């Protein structure tokens, strides 16, 4: 039996559209099931892949939130707040 190695698992559209908290909750459930060790190989792989999608989508959202916060607290060389319109993304 051979498994095809994937170079990169893209984030799924479902993971990208789910609210952050829901994705985090599902990821926690997946980790608990995988740590339990009672799943078969195929089910474990499927859950692991779903977890990778969720983790990547969550990281993308966290990165975007961090960027927005940095833009909101930005200051110029004099320490004055920098005002500019935020990208809606």
Secondary structure, DSSP 8 states (H G I E B T S, - for coil): ------S-----HHHHHS-HHHHHHHHHHHHHHHHH--S-HHHHHHHHHHHHHHHHHHHHHHHHHHHHHHHHT-B-TTS-B--------
